[in-house]
Amino acid sequence: MFRKLALRLAAIALGATAAAPALAQAEAPPLRIGMTVSSTGTFALASQSGVRGIEVWVDEVNQRGGIEIDGQKRRVELVKRDDRSDKQMVTRVYEGLITNEKVDMVFAPFGSTLTAAAATVTERLGKFLMVWSASSDPLYEQGFKYVVSGTQMPASLQLRLPMEYASQLGGKKVAIIYSDEPFPTALAAGGNDQAKKNGMEVVLYERYPKGQKDFSTLLQKVRASGADVFFPTSYEGDLISMARQMKQLNINFPFTFMFYASTPQFQAIGKDGDYIFSNTNYDPAINWQVNAGMNREQFAQAYDRLFPKAEFAPDFQTALAYGAGVVAEEIIKKAQSTDPARMKQAALDLSGKLTVMAGPYEINEQGKQLQMPFPVVQLQPGKGMVPLYPADVATGKPIYPIPAWNQR
């Protein structure tokens, strides 16, 4: 009797020992990743588009069981907090994410303004910051050691393709107006340089204050400048207001480019947005040969499954954020750690070796993204967004010059 009991106890002990590795793996702590989202304010629309891209990536990772570090698969837990488009709140919230929530790494908030505020905190507290939208060149010139742009190319280069295309179509005189914020300012400065490189004359280059709502005087000034190419650089809200006020004032230019006109939020204004040129990296015609994460078609299916009732379809910001998640995962796997120094070195080691849905990944020592080009598109009546330039992604011809309001 005692011998049978001993054998049973030994068998139980052996079974418990065999189950121990599986139990340890199941109990591996989650990777806690923090970020903020803007519920209100200037950055709300873009921020909310982006976070859905991150959430698609988190779901993808967790369906695979997590990210393997030291033989243990760790599921990702996304810790989101509201920043209300306020950089003072950003600093408080990121400090809380790191000191109170004990996150392992953080994604940046939307945009250069908020990301710069977050970076001061993450550097001081020693956390790796993955950027998915901030492209202001000065952000990467401040000596931050643990800041990497996963997918957003610098603002100084973002208008290279649109300016080339405007020149090829016959544009001669360019007017640039910009909001007094880091990203629009950097975008305008880069556009100014690119216009001159393409042989066009910049006849107006003017800043306007953040929060301005009435653009009538400024738009009339642009018309008086004699410009045939118009580049206002700002966020969706301002650009939507400008498009509507241009119609009210009967102001039109042969070539008008608005950076955010490719987003579903902008296109919701309907016919007032017709014929405007824009750019995007998320379109059925743009399909990179990815070697990390999902391709565009797979992503679209995952997005529809997770957000069947989303007010807006995914846009380039959603694609950038998803791509940044994929790049972050590859960095963690390469580093086998969330230590910021090891992650930064892994980020550099992977430079030039990854292609995600948003495009090829390549950074310099500062963490600035050098790739991820945005092809030029035009909003055409009855067709939606039509890719035009470069030629290898073009699916149609431009409607140029943009017809006057009374000829539409």
N, C-alpha and C positions, 0 to 999 in steps of 0.2 A: 504494500500500500504506500509506504513511504517512498519506495523507489519510483512508483508511478507519479506521485505528486512532484518529486524532484525533477522528473523528466518533463512534466507539464510546465513547471516553473522555468526550466531551462529553455523550453521552446518559446514561451512567452517572452523571456528576456532576449532571445535571439531575434524574434520578430520585432521587438521594440528597437533593437540595435539597427536592424536593416531599415526600419522606417525613419530612423533619426535624420539621415541626410535629406530625405524628402520633407520631413517636418521642418528642418532648419531652413530649407529653401522656401517653403510656404510662408515661413515667419520672417523672411527677409524684410527689413524695413523699407517702406516706399521711398522713392526719390521725390522729395518735396521741392517743387519748382514754383517760385512766386512770380507774380506780375501784377500790374495794375491795368484797369480798363476804365475808359472815360464814359460815365453814364450820361453826362451832360457837357455842354460847352463846345468850344471850337472843334475839338478833336473827336467828338462822340461818334460820328458816322464812321470815320476811318478806323478808329480804335475797335469798335464793335465788329467791323468786317475782319479785322486782323485776328481778334481773339478766337473767332470761329475756326480759322486756319490752325491755330495752336491746338484747339480742342479736337480737330480731326486727327492731328498727329498723336495726341495723347491717347485717343481711342485706338488708333492703329497699333501703337506700342503695347498697350495693355492687352489687346487681343492676342498678341504674340507672347504674352506672359511677362513683359517688362524688358528692361535693359540689363544685360548680364555684366556684372562687375564682380571680379574675384570668384567666379563660379556660381554666383547667386543672381537669379533674375529678380530685379526690383521694379515693381510697378511704379508708374508715374502718378503722382498726386499734384494736381494743379491748384495752387492757392491764389485765388483772385481777390483783389481789393479794388475799390473805386478811387479814382484820383480826381474826378470832376474837371478834367482838363486844367488843373491848377498845379503849377510847379512847386508851390510851397507845400501843398498836400502830398505831392509825390515824395518829397524828401522824408516827410513823417511816415508815410505808409511803407516805403522801402526799408526804413530803419526798423519798423515794426515787423515786417516780413522776415528780416534777418535775425533780429535779437529776440523777438517773442515767438514767431512762428517757426523759427529754426529751419528755414528753407536751405536746401543744398546749393542751389544756384538760382538765378533770376533771369527772366526775359525782360527786356526794356518795355516801357510804355510806348505809346504811339508818338512819333515825331521827334525832331531834334530838340525842341524846347523842353519837353518833359524828360527826354532821355539824358540830356546834359545834367539836369537836376538829379536824376536817379544815379548817374555815374559817380557823382561826388560822394554819395552814400556808399555805394557798392565797393568803391575803391578803398574808402576809409575802413570799412568793415570786412574787407577781404573776401568778396564774392565775385564769381565770374558772371558777367553781364552779356547776354546774347541779344544783339540788336536786330530788329526785323524791319524797321522803317526809317530810322534816323539817318540822314545822308548829308547833313551839313558838314562840310570839310573841316571847319575849325574844331568840331567835336573830337576828331581823331588826332588833333595836333596839341592836345593838352597834357600829354604824357600819361594817360591812363594805361595801366599795365594789363588789366583784365577785361577790357572791352573789345568785343569782336562783332563786326557786322556780318551776319550770316548770309544775307541776301540783298541788301539794298546798296546799290552802287552810289558813289559820291555825287552830290548835287552838281559839282563842277562839270561832270560829264553827261548828265542826264538829258540835256537838251541838244547834244551833239547830233543825233539822228534827225530830230525835227528841224533844226536849223539847216542841216544839209539838204533836207527835202524841200523846205521852203525856198531855198536858193535855186534848186534844180527846177522848181516849178516856175521860177521867174521873179521871185521876190527881190526887192531892191532896198526898201527902207523899213526898218524894224522899230516898233515901239514896245518897250518893256515897262510894265508897272508891277510893283510887288508890295506885299504886306510886310510890315515891320516886325518880322519874326525870323528866326534863324534859317529855317528851311526855305521859305520863299525868297529870302535875301540871297542865300547861297545859290539857289536855282537861277535867280535873275543875273547874278554875277557871272555864273558859268555860261548862261545864255548870251550875255553881252560879248564875252570872249568868242564863243562859237559863231555868233553872227558875223563878227569881224573876220574870223578865219575863213568864212565862206563868202567874203567879198561884199557883204551887205552893210549899209550905213545904219547905225543906231541913231535915230532922230529924236527919240525920247526915252529917258531912263529915269523913272521916278518912283519914289517910295510913298506909301500912304499908311496912316496909322492903323494899328490893330483895332478891330472893333468897328471900323467904318462901315456904314450901311448904304449910304447914298453915294453912288459913283458917277452921277450924271456930269458933274463938272469935270472930273478926271477923264471920262470917256470923250467928252467934247474936246478936251485938250489933245487927246490921242488923235482924234479925227483931224484937228487943225494941224497936227505935225506933218501930215502928208504921208503917213505910214501906209504901206500896203500889206504889211505883216504885223500881226498883233499878238504879243505874248504877255498876258497877265499871269503872274505867278502867285498863287495863294491856295487856300483850302476850298473844299467843295462849297461851303456856304457862300463865300464871297463870289466864287465863280458862277454859281447859280444866279445870284443877284445881278451880276454883270450881264449875263446872257439875257436876262429878262429886261434889264434897263436898256441894253443895246436895241432891243426890239421897240421899246417904248419911244426911244429917241431917234429911231430910224438910222442907227449907226451901223455900218457894215464894213468889213475889210475883205479883200480877196483871200487872205489866209489868216484865220484866227486859230490859235492853239491854246487849249486849256488842259493843264496836266491831269486834272481829275474828271474830265468829261467822259472818260471811259468807264467810270463807275456806274453801277445800277442806280445809285442814289441821285447822281447828276442826270442820268437819262430819264428819270421819272418826271422831269419837267416837260417831256414831250417834244413837240415841234420847235419850241424855242431853242432847243439844242442842236437842231439839224445842221449839218454841213461843218460843224466844228471839228477841227483836227485834235487828236489827243495821242496817248500812247498807253500800251499795256503789255504785260507779259502773260496774260491769261486769256487765251482765245483758242478755238479749235484748230486754227492754222499754225499755232505756235506749240510745237511738240519736241522738246529736247530729248535726246537719248539718255535717260536718267540711269544712274548707277547707284542711287540711294533714294529710298522712299518710293512713293507711288508716282505714276505718270499722270498726265492731265485727265485722261479718261477715268482712270481708277479713282483719282481724287474727287472728280465730279460725282461719281456714284456714291462714294463714302459721304460726301457733303450732303447729298440728297437724303441719304439714309438717316444721318444724324439730325439734320435740320429741315424736315419736310415742310415745316410751316414758316420758314425764314422769310422775312419781309423782302429781302434782297438776295439775288444770286451772288455767288462768289465773284470777287474781282481781283485786281492785281495785288491789293493789300492782303487779301486772304491767301493768295499764292505765296507772297513773300513771307508771311508769318508761318505758314505750313513748312516752307522750305527751311526757315530758320530752325524750326523744331527738328527737322531731319538732320540738319548740319550739327545741331547740338548733340543729338544722339550719337552721331559718328564720332564727335569729339570725346564724349564721355567714354565710349567703347575703346577708342584709341588710348586715352589717358588712364582708363580703368580707375577713374577717380573723379570726384568733383572738386578736388583741390584746384584753386584758380590758376596757380603757376603751371601745374601739369596740364590743365585744360588749354591754357594759352599756347603752350608748346605743341600740344596735339593739334590745335587749330592751325598753327603754322605748318606743321608736318603734312596736314591734309590739303593745304592750299594747292590748287591746280589739279586735284585728284578726284574731286566730287562734282557730279552734275545732278542737281535736283530739279523738280518740276519748274522752278522759277528760272533755271539756267545754270551755267557753270560757276563754281565757287572758287574764288581766288582773292587772297588778302595780302596786304603788306605788313610790315612789322608793327605798324600802328593799329592793326585790326581793321583798316579801311577796306571795304569791298571794291574790287577793281573790275568786276564783270557784271552779269545780270542785265544785259541791255534790254531796253523797252522799244519794240518796233512801233512805228507810227501808224495810227488808224484814223479813220474819219467816220463820223456819225452820218449815215446816208439814209434818206427817207425810204422806208419799205425794206431796207436791208439791215439796218442796225449798224453795228460796228464792223467796218471793212478794213482789214490790214492792207497797207499800201507800201511800206518801206521798212527794211531793205527788200529788194526784189524777190529774195528766196522765200519770203513769207507772204508776199502779196497775193491777194485773192480777188482783186478788182482794180479799177481805175479811179483816180481822184475826180471829184466834182470841183473844178477850179477854173476860174475864180469862184468863190462862194457867191451865189446869186443874191441880189439885193432883196430886201424884205418884201417889196411889192411884186417880185418876180417868182416868189416861191409858191 
